[in-house]
Amino acid sequence: SRKQQKEELVRILDNYQRANINTVIFQTRVRAAVMYPSRIEPWELSLTGHHDMNPGYDPLAFCIDECHKRGMELHAWVVCIPIGTTERQRGYGSASLAKKHPELVKTVKGGDMFMIPGKPQTAEYIASICKEIVENYDVDGISLDYIRYPESIFKFTDDEFYPRSSSMSKADWRRENITRIVRRVHDEVKAIKPWVKLSSSPIGKYKNLSRYRSGGWDCYDAVYQDPQAWLRDNIQDMLFPMMYFTGDNYYPFLYDWAEHNYGHP
């Protein structure tokens, strides 16, 4: 129920406050469905158990208010490229992204669906979500997740959009596709509220180092992210690398992030 959801969130935030946590990243766009009343996307399924059902309150607004009461920042967490399964999208009917913008969506074997980074309109669409959030809510940040190409197990490709006349390699073209989304979000958000902090959660290893290999799972070559360049070009204010590793898979790559942070956290 609405009452139970609010009480649960308050308990979580009280625990965070006792632990001296000062920033909460609240998942605001889940899989092409959102946690606030949107003109662009439907209500998130998990709020009520039903596709696009209004939960009777605004979870994002409630979370912002409760965080600010406790002196915490609230950053809206936006999942970018994956939009769930065909079954999930079918449940949203005519409100689904797959129905409204089929040209921006690709389905892979097994039924998983993704937005297409190779389409410039994908950047415009994701930026429009972030713009809507910033225009209507007192968020302290926008945090981009899954701002990357799907991992190889999904056998996703948008190579058909690669311009044959391009002077860029296909790998560089893919990285530029992802960077275009990050840059577009930056330009939209900062034009409205320059103080809103922009961040993302890249893969925990940037790329192979001279003495340590990434094991085939890194930002640059595996999923075509270039987050160090995003910091260098000031289109991200901070990063939260997903460093779920130990030992030589952790420390050398941690120092690599620290040495290439271009003055950003």
Secondary structure, DSSP 8 states (H G I E B T S, - for coil): -HHHHHHHHHHHHHHHHHTT--EEEEEEESSS-BSS--SSS-B-GGGTSSTT---SS-HHHHHHHHHHHTT-EEEEEEE-SEEEEHHHHHHTGGGSHHHH-GGGEEE-TTSEEEE-TTSHHHHHHHHHHHHHHHHHS--SEEEEES-S---GGG----GGGS-TT-SS-HHHHHHHHHHHHHHHHHHHHHHH-TTSEEEE--BS--S--SS---TT--HHHHS---HHHHHHTTS-SEE--B----GGGTHHHHHHHHHT-TT--
